[in-house]
């Protein structure tokens, strides 16, 4: 079974499974294809978080860590000297060390069976010979046309092949990206498959890719603050980074073990929200009712407040998570859930950590609103409604290997295209604060707290399902109703994905310019006028987002009878689930 946010990637992943590859081979092939066909949502210069279990160890959840750290010269002092109060949302100053490509190659080396050349051939073919551009890619290019034409000429050269915005379903080619992939294949030399893949990883980190990145970002270019800056990432930063594997953290909910990445991601917030909701009755947890939606929104606010106060890449992070998920702490948080919508930012008190209270900016300046509309930030629109910003894929093979990966960053609109490579850098550093003492403060060598957060589900000591979603801060918020509907409500996975969803905006956004909407709730109209009116009567500041606009989940898994399932998002007619 293969499910992802783009039909071509799903088809390629399934092709690998049909030809004898395992779930890891298929995931890597599909992942590189996503870099080609969803360039507005991810790229080789971005990052990823994965979670998986193997057929040999079906009860163990492992995390694939593809989140690069801040470069050596990315100091708060440097950014303050540039006149910045926040890390920009677009431009090379926002770039962490690219982690996605090395993470894909690590997964292939340690758990796959195919050669790199065979896995990359799908992406090479689509980059070299072309693929039909989805309407959303064209719309994104159109949104940043002025930026490209006036300030980012290398991006204009690539994304305006006829001097204009490409047409929907136009066959688009990226020969420079194809050459980058081909050069990695040529570098893959050695006596064993593992040695060959490691050689390609070295070429990426220490060879032509690292050198081209350093050479390019030394030139100033326009950032989302409206000023020109040079980037600080250097070839040595790439040379010092390698993706890693680490244990997952988990919590029980209604007999299901939910496994996530650690507090350097937002994953533990979903576990905390589930823990807050655990004590409520099944009849109270239907997200399609006003009572259920209200409880979900309030639990999310509390969990996200703790995320923003305590999560980050620091030594005490895991200890903090243990306390956040303790029965005593969850009970204290549950007491704060009332009948009225909270409009406060309410982190809890953690004994072993200092509480960080982030700046709460409810309004955005006219200049920032213009930059959001045309400056390359894909996760926020002027209406306050979240847009998709990421990709996702889930794969289950015949042996029972389960993989769930959320790649992001390196969007075509995040920074200027590096012409020799055919891609640009990511902007994950915008999730750090230029404030000393915060768990997610900017510091060299420190990972920014990422929003990427795939999920693995286990029961009776065995993994049985995965899921995930694009959506920035909304990723776990959209996964929570899915889990309630499938675990509590008896929905099928596809029914749960199709059902109307919602999320809160009552927390500081992880993305520049980091505003919040106190009491904000964004809902799909299909939730129903009666439910929406009751939410408003409870004090929620509701934004109607349209009928089919929120949530881009996909999922795969094994039913109790042993049969396999896959499900994907119908919104936008882009996601695709396939299997046999």
Order of alpha helices (4+ residues) and beta strands (2+ residues): beta-alpha-alpha-beta-beta-alpha-alpha-alpha-beta-alpha-alpha-alpha-beta-alpha-alpha-alpha-beta-beta-alpha-beta-beta-beta-alpha-alpha-alpha-alpha-alpha-beta-beta-beta-beta-alpha-alpha-beta-beta-alpha-beta-beta-beta-beta
